[in-house]
């Protein structure tokens, strides 16, 4: 889970290559708007509690996707659609997973994880090592993708992006709102929770696998389903979100709220060195990677959440060296998910 944003229609148009970056900038309008949208967003509230959980069920939901049913001692803390857990795996790795169960049922939490063969190891650990009876620790829940009250909604999900969207759809239906849901993916076999969508109003749900249409859907095609004045909630791959942002002004929708599961591209990055004072380790950060990515290879327990520079979870105290601040942080702290250094920086890790 990465960051989320809400953009009014008049301001809208959310891959680490320059083409996608250019599209992202075009959709956002200009760098000023991007900076100010982060400045105006309230920080994600810190939740300083560890919740011991046990894996009650591991269920295959699609190709390379499993869901985990997590239980604790008694009722679990309440949550709202869009919320996620910081899950501390047995290895010490910390990963963020959107809650995708029933918000009103506090007897359990449910998350779903797609296996990423070339990822940093968290998804492989979930798939290969967690079994019923496994114990983990969670922090939260907390919400970086809040679900607003509206009369009309369009929900758009791509693949595993259905995880925060599904509870929103159920909540909108329970409230009696006018809603539509478009669900895309590579193929039906890769798309989790199709069986649960069958329980919803079929007139309001459109399942659109790429294999059945030949090409991915454009933003305009997805937005065709929006009721007039709808709040659009979108979660999935960067190209899909970017297409929706670009085409929103030509639609009947009113606002766009989105969440993506990947970090923004690194532009004009230079390599630098990070010294970890507590552990005595030295980490080299290449031009095309973040300090967070490099540090978590040697310290997988380092906490982070949005990977966009606005939540503050990954802020680390700077003991020496200059920081190129690319996020709001105290002068003596570094947001290691996006900020960089001109040469060398010593961190309190």
N, C-alpha and C positions, 0 to 999 in steps of 0.2 A: 504494500500500500504506500502510495506516495502522497502528494498534496492534493488539495481540492480547492476549487474556486467557484465563486458565484459572479456572473457577469450580466448586467442589464442588457437588454436587446440593443440599445443604442450604442453600446460600447463593444459589442462582440464581433467577432468575425464570423485548446489546450490541446531514442533515435539519434542518435548521437551524430547525425551528419548535418552539414550546413544547409542542405535543401530543406530538411524538416525544421531546422532552426529558423530559416527564412519564412517558412509558412507560419510558424508559431508567432514570429514577430508581426507578420502581416495581420494575423487574426487578432492579436492583442492591440494593435494600433500603433504603439510606440513604447519605447523603454520607459518613458515617464509614467504611463498608465500602469505598466507592470510593477514599477516600484511602489506607486501609490496604492495599488490594489492590495499589495502585501502589507503596506503600512496601516491601512484601514482595517485589515482583518484582525479580529481579536485573537490573541494567542491561544493555542490549545491548552486547556486547563491541565495542569499536572495532576496525576492521580498517584499519590505515594502509598500504594498498598500492594502487597504481594498476595495473590490468591492461589493457594495450592489446588491443583486440579488433577483429576484422573481421567484418562481416556476410557470412556465407556463403550465406544463403538468406532470402528474405522470402516467406512463404506465407500466402495468405488462408485463415483458419480458420472464419470466419462473417461475417455482415453486419457491416462496420465493425470487424472483428478480424483482425489479422495476427500471425503468430508470426515471431520472428527467431531464426535459428540463428547463434550467435556462436562464433567460433574464435579461438584465440590461437597463440602459439608454443609448441608442445609441449603437455603435459598441463596442464590448468587446476586451480586449487585445488579440493579436495574440498568437498562440501556435503551437507547433510541435508534431508529433506523439510520444507517450511515456510520455507526460506531465501530470501533475495532479494538482488538486486544493486542498488547505487546506480549508475545509468547516467548518465554525463556525455555529453550529446548534443553534436553539433558546434556548436550555438549557445551552449553553456555551461550550458544548463538541466540540472539534476540531478533525475532521477526514479527512483523505486523500483519495480522490477518483480520479481514472484515468479518463481523458477525453476520451470519446469514440464516439464523433460525427465527423463532417467533419472539419478537420483543417482549411480549407479555408473559412468556413462560420463563420463570426464573429458576426452574429446576435444572437447567442445563444451558450451556453455550454450544453453538455449532459454528465451525469455520470450515472452509474448503481450500485446498492447496493444490495447485498444478505443479507437477514435477518439471523442473527446469534442469535439463542435463548439463548445460553449460553455466548454471548459476553458481552462487557462492557457497552452496552446500546445505542451506536450510531446508529447501524443499525435498532434497534427496534424503535428508535425515528424517523428515516427517514420513515419507513414503517407505523408506527402507527399515526404519528402526522403531517407530511408534506402533504399538499394538494395544488392544484392550488391556487395561491394567497399568500401562505406562503412566508415569507421573511427570507433570510439568508444572511450571509456575507461570501465571499470567499477571500482567499489570493493566489496570484499567477497570472497566471500559472507558474510552474517551472518544470524542467525536470531532474529526476534522472535516466531515462531509455532512453537515447538519441538514435535516429534512424540514423544509418550511411548510407551513399550512397554505394551501392554495385551492382554488375551485377546480382547476384543470391541470393535468400533468401529461407530459410525454416522457417515458422512461426508455433509455437506449443503453443496451449493454453489449459488450463484445467479449465473448469467451468467458474467462474467469471473472471478468468485470461484472458478472451477474451477482456476485456475492453481496455487495452493499445495496444493490438495486432491488433484489427480491423482497427484503423486508419492507422497503418503501412501497412497492407495488401492493403488497398485502395491506399495508396501513392505509393507502389511498383508497383501496376497495372497501375497507371496513368503514372509512369515514363517509362513503357515498360520493366521493369526488368523481369527476369525469376524467378518465385516464386511458392512455394507450401505452403499449409496451412493444418495442422492437428489439429483438434479440438476434445478434449476428455471431458468426463464428466460422471457422474453416470448414467444418462439416458437422452434421448432427452428432456423430460419434465423439466429437471433441467438446461438445457443449453440455455442461452439467445442468442438472435440475430440470431437464425437459419434462420429466414425469410430473413434477410439481406444477409446471406451467399448465399442464393439461387440466388441472383442477380449477384454473381461473377461467374467466369469461373468454371463450375462444374468439368472440367478435372483437375483442380489444387487444389480442396478442398476435403479433406477426413474427414467426420464426424464419430467419433468412440466412441459411448456410451459404457460404461462398460457392461450394461445390454444386449447388443446385441453380445458381445464377451466373456462374462463369467468372464473375469479378466481384471484389468487395463493393459494398454499397457506398455511394457518394453521400456527403452530408445532406444535400438537397433531397435525395431519395429517402433518407431516414426521417427528415423533418416534415415530409409530406403527411405524416401521420399525426402531427401535433394538433390538438384542439386549439381553436383561436384563443390567444392570450395565455397559453399553457406555460407553466414552469417546466423546463427541460432538465432532466437529470440524466447524466451521461457518464459511463465508466467503461474503460476498455483501452485498446491500444492507441498510441499517440496519433497515427494517421487518421483513425476514425474520429477522434475527438477534434483534431485540427479541421477535418472536413466539416464537422458540425459547426464549429466556431466560424468558419469562413462563410457558410451558407445561412447562418441564423438570421442576418438582416433581411433576407429575402423570404423568410417564412412568416407564418402567423403567430409564432411563439413569442412569449414576452421576455423570458430570462433564461439563462443557461447556468447550470451548476454542474461541475464535473470533477472527477477524481481520476488520476492515472496512477498506474503501478510502477512507473519507471521515473528515474531522475531526469532533469532537464539536460540538454546537451551542454558540453563544455566548450566554450568559445574562447579562442586566443589563450588557451592554457599553456603554461610553461612548467617544466619539471621542477620539483623542489624536494627538500629533505625534511622529514619530521623526526625529531628525537622524542622518545617516550621516556620521561624522566623517572617514573616509578619502576618501570620494568627494565630500563637500560637498553631498550631496543631502538634501532634506527630503521626507519621505513622510507624508501624512495617512492615518491609519488610521480608517475609519468604525466606527460602533458595531457593525455586523453583520459585520465582517471581522477577521481576525487580522493581527498585525504581519507574520507570515511571508507571508501572501498579498499584502499591500501592498508589502513589500520586494522580493519576487521579481519583481514587475513591472518594477522598475528594476535589480535585481541577480539575474538568473535563475540564477546560479551558486551562490547561497547553499545550503549543505547542510542537509538535513532528512531525517527518516525517518518516525517514527511519527505525527507531528501530534497526539499525545495528551498530550504533556508528560512522558513517562517515559524516553525513550531517551537524551536529552542531546545528540543530534546538532546541534541548532539553537541551543545555548546560545551567547550572544554577550556579550562583556564590556561592562558599562555604565560609561560615562565620566561621566555626569551625569544627574540626574533620579531620581524615585522610581518603583519598579516594584511593581505589584500582582502578586505571585508566585502563579501558579496551577499551579505545578509545583515539584518539588524542584530547586533550583539554588543555587549559591553566591550570597551576598548581592550580589556585584559582577558577577553574570551574569544574563541574562534568557533564558528559554525563549520565543523569539519565536513559537512555534507556538500557545501558549495564554495566556501572561502578557500583562498590559496595563500601562498607566500612567494616572495620574490627570490628566495634562496633557501633559508633554513629557519625552522621554527621549533621551539621546545615546548612540549605540551605536558600538562599534569596528568599523565596516564602511565 
